Amino acid sequence: MVYVCDVCGWEYDEEKGAPEYGIEPGTKFEDLPDDFVCPICGVDKDSFSEQ
């Protein structure tokens, strides 16, 4: 599943993770920490949409 930041368009792909930000491949979006923010623009998880 891919989630896209509604503000800046950064994409989080669960399969790929985001190793450059310390998120292992296979990490589900709902399993990201509650304090996770978009690494580009800083908005929280509520500002992401499932694609």
C-alpha positions as CSV (number, residue, x, y, z in Angstrom):
1,M,0.0,0.0,0.0
2,V,1.2,3.5,-0.8
3,Y,0.3,6.6,1.2
4,V,0.7,10.1,-0.2
5,C,1.2,13.3,1.8
6,D,-1.8,15.6,1.0
7,V,0.4,18.7,1.4
8,C,3.6,18.0,-0.5
9,G,3.1,14.7,-2.4
10,W,5.8,12.7,-0.6
11,E,5.0,9.0,-1.0
12,Y,5.3,6.3,1.7
13,D,5.4,2.8,0.2
14,E,4.9,0.1,2.9
15,E,6.8,-2.4,0.8
16,K,9.9,-0.2,0.4
17,G,9.7,1.6,3.7
18,A,11.9,4.7,4.0
19,P,15.3,3.4,5.0
20,E,16.8,6.9,4.5
21,Y,14.5,8.0,7.4
22,G,15.1,4.9,9.6
23,I,11.9,3.1,8.5
24,E,12.5,-0.5,7.6
25,P,10.9,-2.0,4.4
26,G,7.6,-3.8,5.1
27,T,6.6,-1.4,7.9
28,K,2.9,-0.8,7.7
29,F,1.7,2.8,7.7
30,E,-0.4,2.2,10.8
31,D,2.7,0.8,12.6
32,L,4.6,4.1,12.1
33,P,5.1,5.9,15.4
34,D,2.3,8.2,16.5
35,D,4.7,11.1,16.3
36,F,5.7,10.3,12.7
37,V,5.7,13.4,10.4
38,C,6.3,13.8,6.7
39,P,10.0,14.1,6.3
40,I,9.6,16.7,3.7
41,C,7.0,19.1,5.0
42,G,6.4,18.0,8.6
43,V,2.7,17.3,8.7
44,D,1.4,14.4,10.8
45,K,-0.1,11.0,9.7
46,D,-3.6,12.5,9.5
47,S,-2.5,14.4,6.4
48,F,-1.7,11.3,4.3
49,S,-4.1,9.6,1.9
50,E,-4.1,6.0,0.9
51,Q,-3.5,5.5,-2.9
